Amino acid sequence: DLQAAHAAAPWLVVWDDHETENNWADEVPEQPDPGFLDRRAAAFQAYYENMPLRSTARPRGIDMRLYRRFAWGELATFHMLDTRQYRDDQACGDGTRVNCVERLDPNRTITGVEQERWLLDGFHRSRARWDVLGQQVFFAQRDTDGSTSTCDVSTDAWDGYRASRQRITQGWVDRQVRNPVVLTGDVHRHWANNLRLNYFNHTSPIVGTELVTTSISSGGNGSGSTTIPDVATNPHLKFYSDRRGYVRTTISPTQIRADFRTVASVTEHGAPASTLKSFVIQEGLPGLQAA
C-alpha cells in the first residue's frame, strides 16, 4: 500500500513529534531524559533514509533543515514548515492549561526567528494564486473549556505561541497574500476552520482557512462523532469528525475543493473510503463554503 501511494503522487513530507518523541521542543524532551539528543540524531537519520527527501535535508547530528518551499507553477506555492526543531518549550509545563500567562509572551516562537523570517519573505515574494502552509499542529484558536471568561488551550499547538501565530497571520495580511491556506495534522481528527486575527471578536474578518486531516489509523475506528466541540466559544471551527481517513484537496485557479474522506473500519483491508463533508475555498474569498 505504501509503495502504491508513493507511485500515485509526489510526497512533500514534514515531521511532527512522534518521529522522535511525543511533544518534544527543540532540545527539550517531554520528560527529562539524558539520552534524548542521541535519540533525536538517530531519529533524524532514520527519517532522512526512509522518506523522499533531497540531499539538502541530510542531517548533521541533531540538526536537519526540513523547512523548504515548492512552487507548482503559478498555481500554488507550498511553504513546508518545521514547528518542532526550533520552538520554545511549551508554556506552563505543556498540556491543556487554563489562562496560561506564559503563552502570551510576545517573544515566544514556534518556528524560530530564522524560519519565521524565511516564511514572511516567501509571502512577500510569492506570485502564486494559492499560498499553502504545510505544517504540524492546530493553527486556529481552540478554547476547550466552553467559557467566555477563561481560555483553556493546548500549549503544544499554536495557541501556546500566540504571538508567533499573530506575527505570521498579520504577515500574510500585510503582504497581501492572495489566498492563504494552512494544512495541519497532529490531532487525529478532521477539522475545518476559518482563521482570524482576533478570535475573541467573532465578527472580525476571516483572513485564511485551515484544513486539518485526521490520522490514517491511529486511534482505531473512532466514535464517528461529528459534533464540533466547544463551538459556542469557537464559532470559527466549522467541521469535525472522529473518524480515520484523509483530506483530498483539488486546487484550481478559481477554488480549492476539500473532501474530508473517511473509512468506517481501519482493521478491514480494502475498506471503502467515502466523502463525509466537502468545502470549497473561493479564490479571493478566504473562509469555508459548503460544496
N, C-alpha and C positions, 0 to 999 in steps of 0.2 A: 504493500500500500504506500509506503514512504517513497519507494523508487518511482511508482506511478505518479505520485504527487509532484515530485521533482521534475519528472518528464513533462508534466502537463503545463507547468507555468514557471516563470522565473521567481526566485525567492529573494526577498530583501529582509535579512534577519537582524534582529537585535535581541539581546537577552533581557531578563528581569532579574529576579533574585535566586530562584531555585536552581539555576545552573551552578551556583556557588554555595549559597546558604540563605535560609529564609531571612528576609528583611535586612540584609547586610547594607551598610552605608559606608562607602569609601573603604577605609581600612578598619572599620569597626564592625565586628560580628554581632549577631543578635544577642548572644551570651558570651561572657569572657572566655576566650579560647586562645592559648598561646600558639597553636598551630594554624590559626586562621589564614595568615598570609601565605603559608606554604600551600594550603588547600586552594586558596584563591588563584595562585600561579598555576597549579595543576589543572584547575577548572578552566582557566582561560586557554591553556594549551589544548585541552580536550575539545573545547568549543571550536577553536580555530581549525583543528584537524578534522572535525566531523561536520562542519557547516560550510555552505557555499560562500566563501569569503575571499577577497582579493589579498594579495601578498602585503598590501599596505596595512592590513589588520594583524599581521603577525605579532604575537605577544612578546613583550620583553619583560620577563619576570612577572611582577604583579601589575604591569601596565599593558593595556591593549586599546588602541584607538579604534573604537567601533562606530562612533557617530560619523555620518557621511551624508552625501547628497546625491540624488539621482534625478536627471531630467528625462521625462518622457515626451520628447519633442517640446512643442509649445503648449501641450495639453495640461501637463501636471509636473510639478516638482515635488519629490519626496525627500523630506528632511528627516533622517533617521537618527533618533536621539538615544543617548545613554543616560538614564536617570539613576544609576546605581554607583558608578565608579567615582563620581566627583561630588556627590551630595554631602551636605552636612548631616550629622547624626540626627535621627528622628527626635523631635521635640518631646519633652515631658515623658521621657522613658519609653517611647514607642506605644503602639496600640491605639485604641479609640479613647479620646480624652475630652472631658467637658471643660470649656473655657480655658484651654491651654494658652497661656500668655506667651510662652516661648516661641510658639509657631508664628507669632505676629512680628518677630524681629525683622526689620527691613533688610538686614544683611544676609538673612538665610537664603541658601540656594539649593536647588535640587539638581541643577545642571553643571554647577561650577561656573566661574567667571568666564573662562575661555570659550566654553561651549555655548554659553548664552550669547556672547559677542558674535560667535560664528553664526548662530541661528538668526539673530537680528540682522546681521549683514546679509544673510541669504534672503531674508524677507525683502530687504532693500533692493537687491539685485534681481530678484525673480521677475520674469516676464510671463510666467505660466498662467493659464486660466485658473488652475487649482493649485493651492499650496497645501500639501498633506504632511502632517506631523505623525510619523510612526514612532510610538513611544510606549511606555510600560504601564503607568499607574493612573488611577482615576483623576481626570483633569478638572471636571466641574466640581463645584462645591456640593458636598453631600452631608448635610446636617442630620444626624441619625437619631436625635432624641425627641423630635416632634414638638419641641418647644421653641417659641419665638424669643424667649428671654435668655436662652443659653445656646451655645454652639458646641455640639458633640460630634467630632470628626476623627477620621483616621489620620494620624500624624505620619504614616508611611506614604500616603498619597500626596497630591499637590496641595491638599488642604493643610498639610503640615508645613508647607513652604509658600504661604500666601503671597508674600512679596515677590517671590520668584515667578509665580503664576501671573501676578499683576503686571510685572515688567514685560513678560513675553506677550501677554494678551494686548496690553497697551502698545507694545512694539508692532504687532501686526496691524493694529488700528492706525497708529501714527504713520506707518509706511504704506498705508492704503493697499494692503494685501487684498487681492480681489476676492478670493474665496477660500478662507482658511478652514481646514477640516482636520480634526485630531482623531487618530486611530489608537485604540487603547486595548489592553488585555488585563491580566492580573487577577481580577475579582471572580473569575469562574462563573460569570453570569452575563447575559445580554443586557445592555443598557443603550439607550439613545437619548442624548442630552443637547439642549441648547446652551450656548456659552454666553456669559455676560461679563462686563467689567465690574458690576455691582450686583452680587447675588442677593443682597438683603433688600434691594429695591426690585420688586417683582415686575415692575413696568419699565425697567431700564432696557436699553436697546440690546437686541441679540446681535452678537458680533462674531459668532462662529458656531461650529457644530462638532459634537463628539459622537463617535460610533465605538461602542465597547463590545468586543467579542467575548463570548463565553469560552470555556475550556472545551477541548475536544473530547476528553474522557474523565478528567479529574473531577471527583465529587460524585461519581456514579450517574445514574439517570436523572437525578434532580427531582424536585417536587412537582414541577410543571406549573408552578405559580407564575402568574403574570401581573400580580398586584404590585404596583410601584411602592416600595417602602417610603414612608415619611413624605409623601408627595405634597402634603399641605405646607410644609416648610421648604420644599424643594420643587416648586412648580415648573422649573426648567428641565426636570427629569421627565421624559416623555414616554419611555418604554422600558420594560423589564421582563426578563424571562429566566427562570431557574431550570433550564434545560441545557444539555450539551449540544455543541454544533459549531457554527462559524458564521461570519458575516461575508456575504458576497456583494462586492461593490462594482457597479458598472459606471465608468466615467466617460462622459461625452462633453463636447463644448458647451452644451446647454444645461446639463444637470448631472448630478450623481444620484444613482439609484442604489439604495442599500437594502438588501434582502437578508433578514435575520433567519438563518437556516437552523433547524433543529432536528435531532433524531430522538425517537421515543426510547430507544434502548442502546446503550453502548456495549453491552455484552453480547449482542447478536451481530455476527459478522454479516455485512451487507444490508443492515437495517436501512430502510429508505429514509432519505432526508426530505424535509418539506419546509416551505417558507411560512413561518409563523406570522411575520409582520414585515411590511415594506414601507420605506420612506423615500422621498426624493428631497434633494437639496438643489434648488434652482440657482443657476448662475446669477451672481449679483444680488442674491437674496439669502443671507445667512439664516440658518434655522431649518427645522424639520417640517416637512409637509407629508401628510399621508399619501401614499401612492395609490 
